[in-house]
């Protein structure tokens, strides 16, 4: 695959009948849901789960999400959703990127990005990332496109 960045975390996804909208292709909201699933799965694979977020009273919340819907996908198509952490200030913010690729021809069908901010769950206010976040996330931030 021609990934935008090196060493992607990959989640395999396939549109199901319930994912298809009135235009007979995958509904845009499904892609957003898949990105959320990929973000959590990536975090879990690194060793930080939702339970850890709750225990630490911190979370990386989406401040801004952008999605470029490049090509349609259809029921039953095998797809791979890649994600990376591509930036972080080591204090409050990080950036996550996404690339969704169709297996059959390698075409990129979606690109997305999230600006994330660390919040205190109990108050919802921005707070510095705790040491476990820094120790887990900062070492896997990738540089520019491959």
C-alpha positions as CSV (number, residue, x, y, z in Angstrom):
1,X,0.0,0.0,0.0
2,X,1.0,3.6,-0.7
3,X,0.6,5.0,2.8
4,X,0.9,8.7,3.5
5,X,3.2,8.1,6.5
6,X,5.4,5.2,7.6
7,X,4.4,2.5,10.1
8,X,0.7,2.8,10.1
9,X,-1.7,1.3,12.6
10,X,-4.2,-0.5,10.4
11,X,-7.8,-1.5,11.1
12,X,-9.6,-3.6,8.4
13,X,-13.1,-2.5,7.7
14,X,-15.9,-3.6,5.3
15,X,-19.1,-1.6,4.6
16,X,-22.1,-3.7,5.6
17,X,-25.7,-3.2,4.2
18,X,-26.6,-0.9,7.2
19,X,-23.7,1.4,6.3
20,X,-25.1,2.2,2.8
21,X,-27.1,5.4,2.4
22,X,-29.7,6.5,-0.1
23,X,-27.0,7.2,-2.7
24,X,-26.0,3.5,-2.6
25,X,-22.6,4.1,-1.1
26,X,-21.1,4.1,2.3
27,X,-22.6,6.9,4.4
28,X,-20.1,9.6,5.4
29,X,-20.9,9.2,9.1
30,X,-19.7,5.6,8.9
31,X,-16.2,6.8,8.0
32,X,-16.2,9.1,11.1
33,X,-17.3,6.1,13.2
34,X,-14.5,4.0,11.7
35,X,-11.9,6.7,12.5
36,X,-13.1,6.7,16.1
37,X,-12.7,2.9,16.3
38,X,-9.3,3.1,14.7
39,X,-8.1,5.8,17.1
40,X,-9.2,3.8,20.1
41,X,-7.7,0.6,18.8
42,X,-4.4,2.4,18.1
43,X,-4.4,3.8,21.6
44,X,-5.2,0.4,23.1
45,X,-2.4,-1.2,21.1
46,X,0.0,1.3,22.6
47,X,-1.2,0.5,26.1
48,X,-3.6,3.3,26.9
49,X,-7.3,2.2,27.2
50,X,-10.5,4.1,28.0
51,X,-10.1,2.6,31.5
52,X,-6.7,4.3,31.8
53,X,-8.2,7.6,30.7
54,X,-10.8,7.3,33.4
55,X,-8.3,6.3,36.0
56,X,-6.0,9.3,35.1
57,X,-9.0,11.7,34.8
58,X,-7.6,12.8,31.4
59,X,-8.5,12.2,27.8
60,X,-7.4,13.3,24.3
61,X,-10.6,14.9,23.0
62,X,-11.2,15.9,19.4
63,X,-11.1,19.7,19.1
64,X,-11.4,19.7,15.3
65,X,-12.0,16.9,12.8
66,X,-11.6,17.2,9.0
67,X,-12.4,14.6,6.4
68,X,-11.8,14.5,2.7
69,X,-14.2,12.1,1.0
70,X,-12.3,11.2,-2.2
71,X,-14.1,8.2,-3.7
72,X,-17.2,6.2,-2.8
73,X,-17.1,2.7,-1.3
74,X,-19.7,0.0,-1.5
75,X,-21.1,-2.9,0.5
76,X,-18.7,-5.7,0.9
77,X,-15.6,-3.9,-0.3
78,X,-12.4,-4.7,1.8
79,X,-10.8,-1.6,3.1
80,X,-7.9,-0.7,5.3
81,X,-8.0,2.3,7.6
82,X,-4.6,3.5,8.7
83,X,-3.9,6.0,11.5
84,X,-0.9,7.8,12.8
85,X,0.0,10.4,15.4
86,X,1.8,13.0,13.4
87,X,2.3,15.9,15.8
88,X,2.3,16.8,19.5
89,X,3.5,19.7,21.6
90,X,4.2,17.5,24.6
91,X,1.8,19.6,26.7
92,X,-1.8,19.9,25.5
93,X,-2.2,18.9,21.9
94,X,-1.6,16.2,19.4
95,X,-2.6,15.6,15.8
96,X,-3.9,12.3,14.4
97,X,-4.2,11.5,10.7
98,X,-6.2,8.8,8.8
99,X,-6.1,7.3,5.4
100,X,-8.7,4.8,4.1
101,X,-7.5,2.6,1.2
102,X,-9.5,0.1,-0.9
103,X,-7.8,-3.3,-1.0
104,X,-8.8,-4.1,-4.6
105,X,-6.9,-1.3,-6.3
106,X,-5.0,0.5,-3.6
107,X,-7.0,3.7,-4.1
108,X,-7.2,6.2,-1.2
109,X,-10.9,6.8,-0.6
110,X,-10.7,9.1,2.4
111,X,-8.2,11.2,4.3
112,X,-8.9,12.7,7.7
113,X,-7.2,14.6,10.5
114,X,-8.0,15.3,14.1
115,X,-6.6,18.1,16.3
116,X,-6.7,16.7,19.8
117,X,-6.5,18.4,23.1
118,X,-5.9,16.9,26.5
119,X,-8.8,17.5,28.9
120,X,-9.6,16.7,32.5
121,X,-12.5,14.3,32.3
122,X,-14.1,15.5,35.6
123,X,-14.2,19.2,34.5
124,X,-13.9,19.1,30.7
125,X,-11.2,21.7,30.9
126,X,-7.9,21.6,29.1
127,X,-5.1,20.2,31.2
128,X,-1.5,19.1,30.5
129,X,-0.9,15.6,29.4
130,X,0.0,13.3,32.3
131,X,3.3,11.4,32.2
132,X,1.6,8.1,30.9
133,X,0.3,10.0,27.9
134,X,3.7,11.5,27.1
135,X,5.5,8.2,27.6
136,X,3.0,6.4,25.4
137,X,2.2,8.8,22.6
138,X,5.2,11.0,22.1
139,X,7.6,8.2,21.0
140,X,5.2,7.0,18.2
141,X,4.7,10.4,16.6
142,X,5.8,10.1,12.9
143,X,7.4,12.8,10.8
144,X,6.3,14.0,7.4
145,X,4.7,12.0,4.7
146,X,6.6,8.9,3.5
